[in-house]
Amino acid sequence: MRTAIVAAMHEELSAVLALMPDERKQVAGGREFWVGHLHGQEVVTVLSRIGKVAAATTATALVERFHVDRIVFTGVAGGIAPGVNRGDVVVADAFLQHDLDASPLFPRYEVPLYGSDRFATDRALTEKLAAAVRQALHGTRLHRGLIVSGDRFVSSATESQALQRALPDALAVEMEGAAFAQVCHDYGVPFAAVRTVSDRADDAAHGDFLSFIDQVASRHSAAIVEAFLRAG
């Protein structure tokens, strides 16, 4: 079985690569894919790049070119639900594009021709990823539920509050997961995602985000990936 480990930031990818003893670089679609092994398992690691189009390109390359059997995404997100705070971890049960609106042809948020606005993650893989979080990050608060994606960095209290009102079950916001979820749905590839909450997607988000990536997120990603792959 070949597992894709996708990181959202360079710091997170570097932390994962540091665990691999035999990584080999392959370039496709302007991206560097690192093929090797980790804890006896065959893995491909790659930087997703930012935004839904870049994420979809990366996901498609992983499936079509590298023939991965499952994809695990690790990164950061802004917390938007009450109680989802900086340093918490969110494991996604589903993704939705919060900036998609094809109304009046389709209901707001619904992906045209799919009949749904949400794409669920793979249940078994998600349970395994959540177990890895609990094992690797003792004492860290874990949330499960909906993560929303859009092609903008949410960094104001006004926008964060508007998302809360429009999507009251959304836990966190980021920029790539919904694209990965849709591509994996189309190809029938199991997908799971974990996001460490770097900020509250409010007026302080920019400063919180930059410091958090360096100080916390990369270590979280490496620890979660190790625990996940050790479990088999």
Contacts in CASP RR format, 6 or more apart in sequence:
PFRMAT RR
TARGET T0000
AUTHOR 0000-0000-0000
METHOD contacts of the structure
MODEL  1
MRTAIVAAMHEELSAVLALMPDERKQVAGGREFWVGHLHGQEVVTVLSRI
GKVAAATTATALVERFHVDRIVFTGVAGGIAPGVNRGDVVVADAFLQHDL
DASPLFPRYEVPLYGSDRFATDRALTEKLAAAVRQALHGTRLHRGLIVSG
DRFVSSATESQALQRALPDALAVEMEGAAFAQVCHDYGVPFAAVRTVSDR
ADDAAHGDFLSFIDQVASRHSAAIVEAFLRAG
1 41 0 8 1.000
1 42 0 8 1.000
1 69 0 8 1.000
1 70 0 8 1.000
2 42 0 8 1.000
2 43 0 8 1.000
2 44 0 8 1.000
2 66 0 8 1.000
2 67 0 8 1.000
2 68 0 8 1.000
2 69 0 8 1.000
3 41 0 8 1.000
3 42 0 8 1.000
3 43 0 8 1.000
3 44 0 8 1.000
3 68 0 8 1.000
3 69 0 8 1.000
3 70 0 8 1.000
3 71 0 8 1.000
3 72 0 8 1.000
3 229 0 8 1.000
4 43 0 8 1.000
4 44 0 8 1.000
4 45 0 8 1.000
4 46 0 8 1.000
4 62 0 8 1.000
4 66 0 8 1.000
4 68 0 8 1.000
4 70 0 8 1.000
4 71 0 8 1.000
4 72 0 8 1.000
5 16 0 8 1.000
5 38 0 8 1.000
5 43 0 8 1.000
5 44 0 8 1.000
5 45 0 8 1.000
5 46 0 8 1.000
5 72 0 8 1.000
5 74 0 8 1.000
5 225 0 8 1.000
6 45 0 8 1.000
6 46 0 8 1.000
6 47 0 8 1.000
6 48 0 8 1.000
6 58 0 8 1.000
6 59 0 8 1.000
6 62 0 8 1.000
6 71 0 8 1.000
6 72 0 8 1.000
6 73 0 8 1.000
6 74 0 8 1.000
6 180 0 8 1.000
7 13 0 8 1.000
7 16 0 8 1.000
7 45 0 8 1.000
7 46 0 8 1.000
7 47 0 8 1.000
7 48 0 8 1.000
7 74 0 8 1.000
7 75 0 8 1.000
7 221 0 8 1.000
8 47 0 8 1.000
8 48 0 8 1.000
8 50 0 8 1.000
8 73 0 8 1.000
8 74 0 8 1.000
8 75 0 8 1.000
8 76 0 8 1.000
8 174 0 8 1.000
8 176 0 8 1.000
9 47 0 8 1.000
9 75 0 8 1.000
9 76 0 8 1.000
9 213 0 8 1.000
9 217 0 8 1.000
9 218 0 8 1.000
10 47 0 8 1.000
11 213 0 8 1.000
11 214 0 8 1.000
11 217 0 8 1.000
11 218 0 8 1.000
12 74 0 8 1.000
12 75 0 8 1.000
12 213 0 8 1.000
12 217 0 8 1.000
12 218 0 8 1.000
12 221 0 8 1.000
12 222 0 8 1.000
13 45 0 8 1.000
13 46 0 8 1.000
13 47 0 8 1.000
14 218 0 8 1.000
15 218 0 8 1.000
15 219 0 8 1.000
15 221 0 8 1.000
15 222 0 8 1.000
16 38 0 8 1.000
16 45 0 8 1.000
16 74 0 8 1.000
16 221 0 8 1.000
16 222 0 8 1.000
16 225 0 8 1.000
17 23 0 8 1.000
17 34 0 8 1.000
17 45 0 8 1.000
18 222 0 8 1.000
19 38 0 8 1.000
19 222 0 8 1.000
19 225 0 8 1.000
19 226 0 8 1.000
20 34 0 8 1.000
20 36 0 8 1.000
20 37 0 8 1.000
20 38 0 8 1.000
20 43 0 8 1.000
20 45 0 8 1.000
21 37 0 8 1.000
22 36 0 8 1.000
22 37 0 8 1.000
23 34 0 8 1.000
23 35 0 8 1.000
23 36 0 8 1.000
23 45 0 8 1.000
24 34 0 8 1.000
24 35 0 8 1.000
24 36 0 8 1.000
25 32 0 8 1.000
25 33 0 8 1.000
25 34 0 8 1.000
26 32 0 8 1.000
26 33 0 8 1.000
26 34 0 8 1.000
26 35 0 8 1.000
27 33 0 8 1.000
28 61 0 8 1.000
28 65 0 8 1.000
29 57 0 8 1.000
29 61 0 8 1.000
31 46 0 8 1.000
31 47 0 8 1.000
31 49 0 8 1.000
31 57 0 8 1.000
31 58 0 8 1.000
31 61 0 8 1.000
32 46 0 8 1.000
32 47 0 8 1.000
33 44 0 8 1.000
33 45 0 8 1.000
33 46 0 8 1.000
33 61 0 8 1.000
33 62 0 8 1.000
33 66 0 8 1.000
34 44 0 8 1.000
34 45 0 8 1.000
34 46 0 8 1.000
35 42 0 8 1.000
35 43 0 8 1.000
35 44 0 8 1.000
35 66 0 8 1.000
36 42 0 8 1.000
36 43 0 8 1.000
36 44 0 8 1.000
37 43 0 8 1.000
38 225 0 8 1.000
38 226 0 8 1.000
38 229 0 8 1.000
39 226 0 8 1.000
39 229 0 8 1.000
39 230 0 8 1.000
39 232 0 8 1.000
40 229 0 8 1.000
41 229 0 8 1.000
41 232 0 8 1.000
43 229 0 8 1.000
44 62 0 8 1.000
44 66 0 8 1.000
44 68 0 8 1.000
46 58 0 8 1.000
46 61 0 8 1.000
46 62 0 8 1.000
47 58 0 8 1.000
48 54 0 8 1.000
48 55 0 8 1.000
48 58 0 8 1.000
48 73 0 8 1.000
48 176 0 8 1.000
48 180 0 8 1.000
49 55 0 8 1.000
49 57 0 8 1.000
49 58 0 8 1.000
50 175 0 8 1.000
50 176 0 8 1.000
51 150 0 8 1.000
51 151 0 8 1.000
51 175 0 8 1.000
51 176 0 8 1.000
51 179 0 8 1.000
52 97 0 8 1.000
52 149 0 8 1.000
52 150 0 8 1.000
52 151 0 8 1.000
52 175 0 8 1.000
52 176 0 8 1.000
52 177 0 8 1.000
52 178 0 8 1.000
52 179 0 8 1.000
53 151 0 8 1.000
53 179 0 8 1.000
54 176 0 8 1.000
55 175 0 8 1.000
55 176 0 8 1.000
55 177 0 8 1.000
55 179 0 8 1.000
55 180 0 8 1.000
56 179 0 8 1.000
56 180 0 8 1.000
56 182 0 8 1.000
56 183 0 8 1.000
58 180 0 8 1.000
59 71 0 8 1.000
59 179 0 8 1.000
59 180 0 8 1.000
59 183 0 8 1.000
59 184 0 8 1.000
60 183 0 8 1.000
62 68 0 8 1.000
62 71 0 8 1.000
63 183 0 8 1.000
63 184 0 8 1.000
63 187 0 8 1.000
63 189 0 8 1.000
68 189 0 8 1.000
69 189 0 8 1.000
69 190 0 8 1.000
70 122 0 8 1.000
70 125 0 8 1.000
70 189 0 8 1.000
70 190 0 8 1.000
70 191 0 8 1.000
70 192 0 8 1.000
71 180 0 8 1.000
71 184 0 8 1.000
71 189 0 8 1.000
71 190 0 8 1.000
71 191 0 8 1.000
71 192 0 8 1.000
72 125 0 8 1.000
72 129 0 8 1.000
72 191 0 8 1.000
72 192 0 8 1.000
72 193 0 8 1.000
72 194 0 8 1.000
72 225 0 8 1.000
72 228 0 8 1.000
73 176 0 8 1.000
73 177 0 8 1.000
73 180 0 8 1.000
73 191 0 8 1.000
73 192 0 8 1.000
73 193 0 8 1.000
73 194 0 8 1.000
74 193 0 8 1.000
74 194 0 8 1.000
74 195 0 8 1.000
74 220 0 8 1.000
74 221 0 8 1.000
74 224 0 8 1.000
74 225 0 8 1.000
75 174 0 8 1.000
75 194 0 8 1.000
75 195 0 8 1.000
75 196 0 8 1.000
75 217 0 8 1.000
75 221 0 8 1.000
76 174 0 8 1.000
76 195 0 8 1.000
76 196 0 8 1.000
76 197 0 8 1.000
76 198 0 8 1.000
76 209 0 8 1.000
76 212 0 8 1.000
76 213 0 8 1.000
76 217 0 8 1.000
77 90 0 8 1.000
77 147 0 8 1.000
77 172 0 8 1.000
77 173 0 8 1.000
77 174 0 8 1.000
77 195 0 8 1.000
77 196 0 8 1.000
77 197 0 8 1.000
77 198 0 8 1.000
78 84 0 8 1.000
78 154 0 8 1.000
78 172 0 8 1.000
78 173 0 8 1.000
78 174 0 8 1.000
78 195 0 8 1.000
78 197 0 8 1.000
78 198 0 8 1.000
78 199 0 8 1.000
78 200 0 8 1.000
78 201 0 8 1.000
78 205 0 8 1.000
79 85 0 8 1.000
79 88 0 8 1.000
79 90 0 8 1.000
79 160 0 8 1.000
79 171 0 8 1.000
79 172 0 8 1.000
79 173 0 8 1.000
79 197 0 8 1.000
79 199 0 8 1.000
79 200 0 8 1.000
79 201 0 8 1.000
80 148 0 8 1.000
80 154 0 8 1.000
80 160 0 8 1.000
80 163 0 8 1.000
80 164 0 8 1.000
80 170 0 8 1.000
80 171 0 8 1.000
80 172 0 8 1.000
80 173 0 8 1.000
80 200 0 8 1.000
80 201 0 8 1.000
81 143 0 8 1.000
81 164 0 8 1.000
81 169 0 8 1.000
81 170 0 8 1.000
81 171 0 8 1.000
81 172 0 8 1.000
82 164 0 8 1.000
84 90 0 8 1.000
84 143 0 8 1.000
84 171 0 8 1.000
84 172 0 8 1.000
84 197 0 8 1.000
85 141 0 8 1.000
85 197 0 8 1.000
85 200 0 8 1.000
86 197 0 8 1.000
86 198 0 8 1.000
86 199 0 8 1.000
86 200 0 8 1.000
86 208 0 8 1.000
86 212 0 8 1.000
87 140 0 8 1.000
87 141 0 8 1.000
87 196 0 8 1.000
87 197 0 8 1.000
87 198 0 8 1.000
87 212 0 8 1.000
87 216 0 8 1.000
88 140 0 8 1.000
88 141 0 8 1.000
88 142 0 8 1.000
88 143 0 8 1.000
88 196 0 8 1.000
88 197 0 8 1.000
89 133 0 8 1.000
89 137 0 8 1.000
89 140 0 8 1.000
89 141 0 8 1.000
89 142 0 8 1.000
89 143 0 8 1.000
89 194 0 8 1.000
89 195 0 8 1.000
89 196 0 8 1.000
89 197 0 8 1.000
89 220 0 8 1.000
90 142 0 8 1.000
90 143 0 8 1.000
90 144 0 8 1.000
90 145 0 8 1.000
90 147 0 8 1.000
90 171 0 8 1.000
90 172 0 8 1.000
90 194 0 8 1.000
90 195 0 8 1.000
90 196 0 8 1.000
90 197 0 8 1.000
91 126 0 8 1.000
91 129 0 8 1.000
91 130 0 8 1.000
91 133 0 8 1.000
91 142 0 8 1.000
91 143 0 8 1.000
91 144 0 8 1.000
91 145 0 8 1.000
91 192 0 8 1.000
91 193 0 8 1.000
91 194 0 8 1.000
92 121 0 8 1.000
92 126 0 8 1.000
92 144 0 8 1.000
92 145 0 8 1.000
92 146 0 8 1.000
92 147 0 8 1.000
92 177 0 8 1.000
92 181 0 8 1.000
92 192 0 8 1.000
92 193 0 8 1.000
92 194 0 8 1.000
92 195 0 8 1.000
93 120 0 8 1.000
93 121 0 8 1.000
93 126 0 8 1.000
93 144 0 8 1.000
93 145 0 8 1.000
93 146 0 8 1.000
94 118 0 8 1.000
94 119 0 8 1.000
94 120 0 8 1.000
94 121 0 8 1.000
94 145 0 8 1.000
94 146 0 8 1.000
94 147 0 8 1.000
94 181 0 8 1.000
95 118 0 8 1.000
95 119 0 8 1.000
95 121 0 8 1.000
95 146 0 8 1.000
95 147 0 8 1.000
95 148 0 8 1.000
95 149 0 8 1.000
95 177 0 8 1.000
95 178 0 8 1.000
95 180 0 8 1.000
95 181 0 8 1.000
95 182 0 8 1.000
95 193 0 8 1.000
96 109 0 8 1.000
96 117 0 8 1.000
96 118 0 8 1.000
96 119 0 8 1.000
96 146 0 8 1.000
96 147 0 8 1.000
96 148 0 8 1.000
96 149 0 8 1.000
96 167 0 8 1.000
96 170 0 8 1.000
96 178 0 8 1.000
97 109 0 8 1.000
97 111 0 8 1.000
97 117 0 8 1.000
97 148 0 8 1.000
97 149 0 8 1.000
97 150 0 8 1.000
97 178 0 8 1.000
98 109 0 8 1.000
98 148 0 8 1.000
98 149 0 8 1.000
98 150 0 8 1.000
98 163 0 8 1.000
98 166 0 8 1.000
98 167 0 8 1.000
98 170 0 8 1.000
98 173 0 8 1.000
99 150 0 8 1.000
99 151 0 8 1.000
99 152 0 8 1.000
100 108 0 8 1.000
100 109 0 8 1.000
100 110 0 8 1.000
100 111 0 8 1.000
100 117 0 8 1.000
101 108 0 8 1.000
101 109 0 8 1.000
102 110 0 8 1.000
102 112 0 8 1.000
105 112 0 8 1.000
106 112 0 8 1.000
106 115 0 8 1.000
107 117 0 8 1.000
108 117 0 8 1.000
109 117 0 8 1.000
109 167 0 8 1.000
110 116 0 8 1.000
110 117 0 8 1.000
111 117 0 8 1.000
111 119 0 8 1.000
111 182 0 8 1.000
118 146 0 8 1.000
119 178 0 8 1.000
119 181 0 8 1.000
119 182 0 8 1.000
119 184 0 8 1.000
119 185 0 8 1.000
120 181 0 8 1.000
121 181 0 8 1.000
121 191 0 8 1.000
121 192 0 8 1.000
121 193 0 8 1.000
122 184 0 8 1.000
122 190 0 8 1.000
122 191 0 8 1.000
122 192 0 8 1.000
124 190 0 8 1.000
125 190 0 8 1.000
125 191 0 8 1.000
125 192 0 8 1.000
126 144 0 8 1.000
126 192 0 8 1.000
128 192 0 8 1.000
128 228 0 8 1.000
128 231 0 8 1.000
129 192 0 8 1.000
129 193 0 8 1.000
129 194 0 8 1.000
129 224 0 8 1.000
129 228 0 8 1.000
130 142 0 8 1.000
130 144 0 8 1.000
131 227 0 8 1.000
131 231 0 8 1.000
132 224 0 8 1.000
132 225 0 8 1.000
132 227 0 8 1.000
132 228 0 8 1.000
132 231 0 8 1.000
133 140 0 8 1.000
133 142 0 8 1.000
133 194 0 8 1.000
133 224 0 8 1.000
133 227 0 8 1.000
134 142 0 8 1.000
135 227 0 8 1.000
135 231 0 8 1.000
136 220 0 8 1.000
136 223 0 8 1.000
136 224 0 8 1.000
136 226 0 8 1.000
136 227 0 8 1.000
137 220 0 8 1.000
137 223 0 8 1.000
137 224 0 8 1.000
143 171 0 8 1.000
143 172 0 8 1.000
145 169 0 8 1.000
145 171 0 8 1.000
146 167 0 8 1.000
146 169 0 8 1.000
146 170 0 8 1.000
146 171 0 8 1.000
147 170 0 8 1.000
147 171 0 8 1.000
147 172 0 8 1.000
147 173 0 8 1.000
147 174 0 8 1.000
147 177 0 8 1.000
147 178 0 8 1.000
147 193 0 8 1.000
147 195 0 8 1.000
148 163 0 8 1.000
148 167 0 8 1.000
148 170 0 8 1.000
148 172 0 8 1.000
148 173 0 8 1.000
148 174 0 8 1.000
148 178 0 8 1.000
149 173 0 8 1.000
149 174 0 8 1.000
149 175 0 8 1.000
149 176 0 8 1.000
149 177 0 8 1.000
149 178 0 8 1.000
149 179 0 8 1.000
150 173 0 8 1.000
150 174 0 8 1.000
150 175 0 8 1.000
150 178 0 8 1.000
151 175 0 8 1.000
152 175 0 8 1.000
153 175 0 8 1.000
153 205 0 8 1.000
153 206 0 8 1.000
154 160 0 8 1.000
154 163 0 8 1.000
154 173 0 8 1.000
154 201 0 8 1.000
154 205 0 8 1.000
155 201 0 8 1.000
155 202 0 8 1.000
155 203 0 8 1.000
155 205 0 8 1.000
155 206 0 8 1.000
156 202 0 8 1.000
156 203 0 8 1.000
156 205 0 8 1.000
157 202 0 8 1.000
157 203 0 8 1.000
159 201 0 8 1.000
160 173 0 8 1.000
160 200 0 8 1.000
160 201 0 8 1.000
160 202 0 8 1.000
163 170 0 8 1.000
163 173 0 8 1.000
163 201 0 8 1.000
164 170 0 8 1.000
172 195 0 8 1.000
172 197 0 8 1.000
172 201 0 8 1.000
173 201 0 8 1.000
174 195 0 8 1.000
177 193 0 8 1.000
180 191 0 8 1.000
180 193 0 8 1.000
181 191 0 8 1.000
181 193 0 8 1.000
183 189 0 8 1.000
184 190 0 8 1.000
184 191 0 8 1.000
185 191 0 8 1.000
194 224 0 8 1.000
196 212 0 8 1.000
196 216 0 8 1.000
196 217 0 8 1.000
196 220 0 8 1.000
196 221 0 8 1.000
198 205 0 8 1.000
198 208 0 8 1.000
198 209 0 8 1.000
198 212 0 8 1.000
198 213 0 8 1.000
198 216 0 8 1.000
198 217 0 8 1.000
199 205 0 8 1.000
199 207 0 8 1.000
199 208 0 8 1.000
199 209 0 8 1.000
199 212 0 8 1.000
200 208 0 8 1.000
END
